[in-house]
Amino acid sequence: MSSATNDTTMPSVFLAHGSPLLLDDEVWVSELARWAHAMPKPKAILVLSAHWIEAPIAVGATETVPLVYDFYGFPERYFQVKYPAPGAPKLAERVRALVAPTQEIVDRPGRGLDHGAYVPLVAMYPDADVPVLQLSLPTMTPAALVALGRTLAPLRREGVLIMGSGFLTHNMRTIEWRPGTKPPSWATEFDAWAADAIARRDVDALVRYRELGPGARTALPTVEHFVPVLVALGTSLDRDEQASFPIEGFTYGSFTKRSAQFG
């Protein structure tokens, strides 16, 4: 994959990935499928998921290896899901070339896709015909993740879909499995605040989300599910483009499904 390619510039995205149960949710699956269909088909996909945190930044498998079933307590059938997407060795080369001048980068050739990557991809690209590469999140520091997004941004011009995968609200202590449960006010208020900041691409506000977001400490007792949006945001900052929200609403009670597209 060469930096000289002139393919259609891909959007970058942040998506709410749900649990393995997402694939039983016909509405959510159809929303993800429609979203993928509305975008140009990518030449490759680069995923940064809440479920892989490792420093220095690590490059996952560049050939098809077993998935990472990073969950427990689910029926056996969820451990039988397969997603044999082609590896993306050329994309890995480009990522190394972009990242290495500013930070250390290592290889993890046996590390397969985790559920933050493969669950939404099963819904969006069910034929598993697009090469996929996963990177680790090397830090939880907001400004550093925005900078990483800026570093990766040239890949968009080469037909790569850069995908941050997490949840804008993620409090496992408040999960509610009953469908139709009304979300609590702290979740709706933080979701509305995040939507406004993302729509304006307000870097300063989003970097300070723990201070400025209403109910942030309740919405995000831990932050790994929020920060992938900062990478996606970073890929858009050198371009004059808008943010949109292809998927909205709540699931599991307090978890916002809000997903963002830049470009």
C-alpha positions as CSV (number, residue, x, y, z in Angstrom):
1,M,0.0,0.0,0.0
2,S,1.7,3.1,-1.2
3,S,1.2,6.7,-0.1
4,A,1.0,7.6,-3.8
5,T,-2.3,6.0,-4.4
6,N,-5.2,8.3,-5.4
7,D,-8.2,6.3,-4.3
8,T,-11.4,7.9,-2.9
9,T,-10.8,9.3,0.5
10,M,-12.5,7.1,3.1
11,P,-14.4,8.5,6.1
12,S,-13.1,7.7,9.5
13,V,-15.5,6.3,12.1
14,F,-16.2,5.7,15.8
15,L,-18.7,3.0,16.5
16,A,-20.4,1.5,19.5
17,H,-19.6,-2.1,19.3
18,G,-21.8,-3.8,21.9
19,S,-21.2,-7.2,23.4
20,P,-21.3,-10.5,21.4
21,L,-25.1,-10.2,21.8
22,L,-25.1,-7.4,19.3
23,L,-25.3,-10.0,16.5
24,D,-28.7,-11.2,17.9
25,D,-30.0,-7.6,17.7
26,E,-31.6,-7.4,14.2
27,V,-32.1,-3.7,14.4
28,W,-28.5,-2.9,15.4
29,V,-27.2,-5.3,12.8
30,S,-29.3,-3.7,10.1
31,E,-28.1,-0.2,11.2
32,L,-24.5,-1.2,10.9
33,A,-25.1,-2.9,7.6
34,R,-26.8,0.1,6.1
35,W,-24.0,2.3,7.4
36,A,-21.3,0.2,5.7
37,H,-23.4,0.1,2.5
38,A,-23.6,3.9,2.5
39,M,-19.8,4.3,2.6
40,P,-17.4,3.5,-0.2
41,K,-16.1,0.0,0.2
42,P,-12.6,0.2,1.8
43,K,-9.5,-1.3,0.5
44,A,-8.6,-2.2,4.1
45,I,-9.8,-1.5,7.6
46,L,-7.6,-0.3,10.5
47,V,-9.3,-0.9,13.9
48,L,-8.4,0.5,17.4
49,S,-10.6,-1.2,19.9
50,A,-11.3,-0.5,23.6
51,H,-10.3,-4.1,24.2
52,W,-6.6,-3.9,23.3
53,I,-4.5,-1.6,25.4
54,E,-0.8,-2.0,25.1
55,A,2.2,0.3,25.1
56,P,4.2,0.8,23.0
57,I,1.7,0.7,20.2
58,A,1.4,-2.8,18.8
59,V,0.4,-4.1,15.4
60,G,-1.8,-7.2,15.4
61,A,-1.7,-10.2,13.1
62,T,-1.1,-9.6,9.4
63,E,-2.5,-12.9,8.4
64,T,-5.7,-14.7,9.4
65,V,-5.3,-16.1,13.0
66,P,-8.0,-17.1,15.5
67,L,-10.2,-14.4,17.0
68,V,-9.7,-13.2,20.6
69,Y,-12.9,-14.2,22.6
70,D,-12.3,-11.7,25.3
71,F,-15.4,-12.2,27.3
72,Y,-16.9,-14.9,29.6
73,G,-20.2,-16.2,30.8
74,F,-21.8,-16.3,27.4
75,P,-23.3,-19.4,25.7
76,E,-20.8,-21.5,23.7
77,R,-22.2,-20.4,20.4
78,Y,-20.6,-17.0,20.9
79,F,-17.2,-18.6,21.1
80,Q,-17.9,-20.3,17.7
81,V,-18.3,-17.1,15.7
82,K,-15.7,-16.8,13.0
83,Y,-14.5,-13.8,11.0
84,P,-11.7,-15.0,8.6
85,A,-10.9,-11.6,7.1
86,P,-7.7,-11.4,5.0
87,G,-4.7,-10.0,6.8
88,A,-3.3,-6.6,5.8
89,P,0.5,-6.8,5.6
90,K,0.8,-3.9,3.3
91,L,-1.3,-1.7,5.6
92,A,0.9,-2.8,8.5
93,E,4.0,-1.6,6.6
94,R,2.4,1.8,6.0
95,V,1.3,2.1,9.7
96,R,4.9,1.3,10.8
97,A,6.2,3.9,8.4
98,L,3.8,6.6,9.6
99,V,4.2,5.9,13.4
100,A,7.8,4.9,13.8
101,P,9.2,8.5,13.3
102,T,7.4,9.7,16.5
103,Q,7.0,6.6,18.7
104,E,8.1,3.0,19.2
105,I,5.9,0.5,17.5
106,V,6.1,-3.3,18.0
107,D,4.6,-6.4,16.3
108,R,2.2,-8.9,17.8
109,P,1.8,-11.4,15.0
110,G,-0.3,-13.9,17.0
111,R,-2.8,-11.3,18.2
112,G,-6.2,-11.8,16.5
113,L,-9.2,-9.5,16.3
114,D,-11.1,-9.0,19.6
115,H,-14.8,-8.6,19.9
116,G,-14.6,-4.8,19.7
117,A,-13.3,-5.4,16.1
118,Y,-14.9,-8.5,14.8
119,V,-18.5,-8.2,16.2
120,P,-19.3,-4.9,14.3
121,L,-17.4,-6.2,11.2
122,V,-19.6,-9.3,11.1
123,A,-22.5,-7.0,10.8
124,M,-20.9,-4.4,8.4
125,Y,-18.9,-6.6,6.1
126,P,-20.3,-10.1,6.6
127,D,-18.4,-11.6,3.6
128,A,-15.1,-11.0,5.5
129,D,-13.6,-9.9,2.2
130,V,-11.8,-6.7,3.3
131,P,-8.3,-7.0,4.8
132,V,-8.4,-6.0,8.5
133,L,-5.5,-4.9,10.8
134,Q,-5.8,-4.1,14.5
135,L,-3.7,-1.6,16.4
136,S,-3.5,-1.4,20.2
137,L,-4.4,1.8,22.1
138,P,-1.0,2.8,23.5
139,T,-2.3,5.3,26.1
140,M,-5.4,6.7,27.7
141,T,-4.0,10.3,27.4
142,P,-6.5,12.2,25.2
143,A,-4.1,14.6,23.5
144,A,-1.7,11.7,22.6
145,L,-4.6,9.8,21.0
146,V,-5.7,12.8,18.9
147,A,-2.1,13.1,17.8
148,L,-2.1,9.4,16.8
149,G,-5.2,10.0,14.7
150,R,-3.4,12.9,12.9
151,T,-0.5,10.5,12.3
152,L,-2.7,7.9,10.7
153,A,-4.9,10.3,8.7
154,P,-3.0,9.9,5.4
155,L,-4.3,6.3,5.2
156,R,-7.8,7.7,4.5
157,R,-6.6,8.9,1.1
158,E,-5.4,5.4,0.4
159,G,-8.8,3.8,0.8
160,V,-8.4,2.7,4.4
161,L,-11.3,2.9,6.8
162,I,-10.0,3.9,10.2
163,M,-12.3,2.6,12.9
164,G,-12.3,3.5,16.6
165,S,-14.5,1.0,18.5
166,G,-15.9,1.6,22.0
167,F,-18.8,3.2,23.8
168,L,-19.4,6.9,24.6
169,T,-21.0,5.7,27.9
170,H,-19.9,2.5,29.5
171,N,-20.8,1.8,33.1
172,M,-21.1,-2.0,33.6
173,R,-22.6,-1.5,37.1
174,T,-25.7,0.0,35.6
175,I,-26.3,-2.4,32.7
176,E,-29.9,-3.3,32.2
177,W,-30.8,-6.3,30.0
178,R,-34.5,-5.6,29.8
179,P,-35.3,-4.1,26.4
180,G,-36.9,-0.7,26.3
181,T,-35.5,0.5,29.6
182,K,-35.4,4.3,29.8
183,P,-31.8,5.6,30.0
184,P,-30.8,7.5,33.2
185,S,-30.4,11.3,33.0
186,W,-26.6,11.1,33.5
187,A,-26.3,8.9,30.4
188,T,-28.5,11.1,28.2
189,E,-26.8,14.3,29.4
190,F,-23.3,13.0,28.7
191,D,-24.4,11.6,25.3
192,A,-25.9,15.0,24.3
193,W,-22.7,16.8,25.4
194,A,-20.5,14.4,23.5
195,A,-22.7,14.6,20.4
196,D,-22.4,18.4,20.4
197,A,-18.6,18.4,20.9
198,I,-18.1,15.8,18.2
199,A,-20.3,17.6,15.8
200,R,-18.3,20.7,16.3
201,R,-15.0,18.7,16.3
202,D,-14.2,20.6,19.5
203,V,-10.8,19.1,20.3
204,D,-10.3,21.1,23.5
205,A,-13.6,20.0,24.9
206,L,-13.2,16.3,24.0
207,V,-9.7,16.2,25.3
208,R,-11.1,17.5,28.6
209,Y,-14.1,15.2,28.6
210,R,-13.5,14.0,32.2
211,E,-13.7,17.6,33.4
212,L,-16.4,19.1,31.1
213,G,-18.7,16.2,30.3
214,P,-21.8,16.2,32.6
215,G,-21.9,13.0,34.6
216,A,-18.6,11.9,33.1
217,R,-17.4,10.0,36.1
218,T,-20.7,8.0,36.2
219,A,-20.9,7.5,32.4
220,L,-17.3,6.4,32.3
221,P,-15.9,4.8,35.5
222,T,-13.1,3.7,33.3
223,V,-12.2,5.5,30.0
224,E,-10.9,2.9,27.5
225,H,-14.3,2.7,25.7
226,F,-14.5,6.5,25.2
227,V,-11.0,7.2,24.0
228,P,-11.1,5.5,20.5
229,V,-13.3,8.4,19.4
230,L,-10.3,10.7,19.9
231,V,-8.3,8.7,17.4
232,A,-11.1,9.0,14.8
233,L,-11.4,12.7,15.6
234,G,-7.7,13.2,15.1
235,T,-7.9,11.7,11.6
236,S,-10.3,14.5,10.5
237,L,-8.6,17.6,11.9
238,D,-6.5,18.5,8.8
239,R,-9.6,18.4,6.6
240,D,-12.7,20.6,6.2
241,E,-15.3,18.0,6.8
242,Q,-18.4,17.4,8.9
243,A,-19.2,14.9,11.6
244,S,-22.5,12.9,11.4
245,F,-24.1,10.2,13.5
246,P,-25.3,7.2,11.5
247,I,-26.5,5.4,14.6
248,E,-28.1,6.8,17.7
249,G,-30.2,5.6,20.6
250,F,-29.5,3.5,23.8
251,T,-29.0,-0.1,24.6
252,Y,-28.5,-2.1,27.8
253,G,-30.2,0.8,29.6
254,S,-27.4,3.4,29.9
255,F,-25.2,2.6,27.0
256,T,-25.4,5.0,24.1
257,K,-25.2,3.5,20.6
258,R,-24.1,6.8,19.2
259,S,-21.6,6.3,16.4
260,A,-19.8,9.0,14.5
261,Q,-18.6,9.4,11.0
262,F,-16.0,12.0,10.0
263,G,-16.1,12.8,6.3
